[in-house]
Structures are given as C-alpha cells and as structure tokens.
Amino acid sequence: MKKMWGGRFTKTTDTRVEMFTSSLSFDKRLYKQDIKGSIAHTKMLVKTGIISREEGAQIIKGLVEIRDEIEKGKFPFRTEYEDIHMNIEKRLIEKIGPVGGKLHTARSRNDQVTLDVHLYMKEEISLILEMIAAFQKVLVEKAAENIYTIMPGYTHLQRAQPVSLGHHLMAYYNMLERDYQRFKDCYDRTDMMPLGAGALAGTTFPIDREYTAKVLGFSKIYENSIDAVSDRDFIMEFLAASAILMTHLSRLGEELVLWSTSEFSFIELDDSFTTGSSIMPQKKNPDVAELVRGKSGRVFGNLMALLAVMKSLPLAYHTDMQEDKERLFDTLDTVKACLKVMPPMIASMKIKKENMEKAAKGDFTNATDVADYLVRKGMPFRYAHEVVGKMVLYCLEKGKDLYSLTLKELKSFSDSFEDDIMDYISLQNCVKSRKSLGGTAFEEVEKAVNKARVYLESRENPLDEKICV
C-alpha cells in the first residue's frame, strides 16, 4: 500500500509497524473535528487565492460526504493509513480526484492533529461544565432539604462536633465550584488555534490564520509555530483538573459507602443505584459509589502517564505525543460517566435523620461547647480545655455523658457552671450557635443554600460554541 508520505522510501512498511504505529483505533473519534478543521482550512485557502473557488467547493463537498459516510457507518477505515487524518484525506482523493490532494497545502499533520484535539476538548470541557453545574444543583437541593438535619462532623474519622447535614453537603458543592473554575480556566488555554504552524516552522504560503481562527471560533492563536505543535500543556492541565475533580468525587463516594453500612446507617442508597451478591441474598452493595472511588485511580494514572511522556521531550513534535489521546479520551469518558451517575444517586438516597442525630449525641461532640461556656464565664480557653478533658475522663469512668451530669458533679470541676449549662450544650444549640461566616449554624447554611441557588440560576455556561463550520 503506497503511503502518502512514501516518496522518499524504497521499501513498504512492515505490517507489524503499521499495526504498532496506527492511532486509528482511538483517534477516529476526532473525525468531526478533523473535517470541521479541514473545511475551515479550505475556506482560508480559497480566500487567500491559494486554491480556486471551484477547487474549494469540490473539497468541501467531498468532506461533507465523508462525514455522512462515517456517521452512517459506511466509511472504509483502513489501518494502513495510520490515523483519522490520512484516512479522510485518502478517501477525499478517491472521491474527487487529484484536487483532493490540495487540501493539505500549507498544513502538516502536526498542526492538524493538535487542532482536532483543541476543537474536541473545547466541546468536551463545555459539556463537563454543564454536568458539574447540574451536580451542584442536586447537592444544593439535598442540602436545602437537610438544613436542620444534625449529624456528627468528623476529624480523623472520629466524631468531633455536631453539624448540619446541609452544611456537610454544601462542602461538596464548594469543592465542585472550584472544579468548575479549574475547567473553565483550562478552557481558556484550550481556546487557542495551532493551525498554520505547519510541521513546526510555519509555511511559505500566504495563509490567513486570523480568518481560520474566526471561522473555527477560537479567541486566540498560538504565536509561536514550534510551541503550537509541541504544546500538550492544555491536555495535562485538563487531566490535572480531572484528577482533582475525581478526588472530590472519590471522597464523596467513600462517605456514601461508609454511611450506608450497618455500622453507620446514616443513609440508604436507592435500589436502582445498588447491586446484590451472587451468593449472599441479603446483600445490598454500594457498587456505584465504590466504582467512582476506584475510577479515580485510572484518572490519576492518566495524568502521570502523560507527564512521563512529555518529560524531557525536546522541541518540536515527536510521535511519543500520540500517547496523549488514549489518556485524554479515557479520562473524558471516566469523568463524564461519574458525573452522569452520581447526581441521581445523591438525589434518590434516603437520609436516616434519627440515626444521624443519635450519633451526633455520642462521643462527647458537645465538649468544645462546654469549654466555650466556661470561657464565656471568664475562664481562659486553655484552662477550660483541661477542665472539660477531666470531665470527659470522669464520664468515661462512670459510663456517663456530659448531658447526664448533675449540677453538683459539674461544680466539682468548676464553680462557673450554672443551671443554664444544659441548654447551652444541647445538640440544637451546639449547631445553631456557630454563626461565624461559613459556620454550620442553621441560618448560615440557609444563607449558603440561597446564595448558591441564585448563583447557579444566573450562571450560564459561557463556553458554548457560537460559530459552526
């Protein structure tokens, strides 16, 4: 099979090499972007007089027909043509004759492939932003339903202080907001057009890169041709943002796994988001949450793999960079799958409010409030901390909790205790009294929920494609 680049070679490519070097199995998903970029490139070639209007019309017609063939499953993909770019160009020449060979004027596969990825990622990042926003809305509404649901807050996975479940859920909302902004920032650096860089040095033809960028909807153009073909920062940045997002989803997944156990029994996941056991009839397993937790590892691995590929690569293009797409595509598929399944799982889960509140009463979660009470009576906090620590030890020895201590017992630790202590350290008061900005007080959580609702309603995805080819 004669290669499009075969003029310099005297031997045919070994079939083993063809199989080894081919990227068609994964880069054929870029066909829409490849054709879109080729149509824009053709329009530019016509505009600058590099090819005639008639030739441009033939090329564009052929490209549209090829796009239809691919979408109808009738396109003859050939591994020996290496990649999606050469498959489309070869098919174009078969359809319209030698004029199809003019399409590649003033461009290289080096700037062509990175253009395709830029276009593809712009669309995908925009979709991910929409999915994150949708998940945020689910979290906010679930938080709104549980502003007054009290649960134990944890540090070191030990019960620490009582908090509002709504407050806990809003923590994930805020994590996702940072994820949203990271992907939005990544979009800004993806929204750069590399086409026109050629193989690495630009071209001798009088091309109009600004026109091509406008047709394709890019806001910026790479200013250095070497950088344009060798840059994979935007992919690494996307993988890094994805890894952080998956860290957040994994943390939430882990909590769902823990909370759904009999030991915690804080929630019950809906049957439609759980699975059973092949041997144990009683089992209801949180497989979805576990898979989200597990899939974070493959995204972390994709990031590390691409960092390793790019490390120490001299400028400009190397075939090593072909390894970027499998890492990118796998991450995109994984992130979107997780963002698709988690919102309905959260929305449908049952909250066991009584169990949460019962747990919040245990393990002296109001101990800090007892210390705060003494501080309000004039005692230095460090001394108050020590006094309450001794009270907890006393309770542990007597099998009591702080709620059950008599006033006489309390005064044996400090004369500052009065009859109002029990109201002060009640579970409700422990939560509602934490009114500092960003605290767990019911009114603060309600403010956060309302603010988030207004923000999400007013925020539109600014990244939708405005210009189509």
Order of alpha helices (4+ residues) and beta strands (2+ residues): alpha-alpha-alpha-alpha-alpha-alpha-beta-beta-alpha-beta-alpha-beta-alpha-alpha-beta-alpha-alpha-beta-alpha-alpha-alpha-alpha-alpha-alpha-alpha
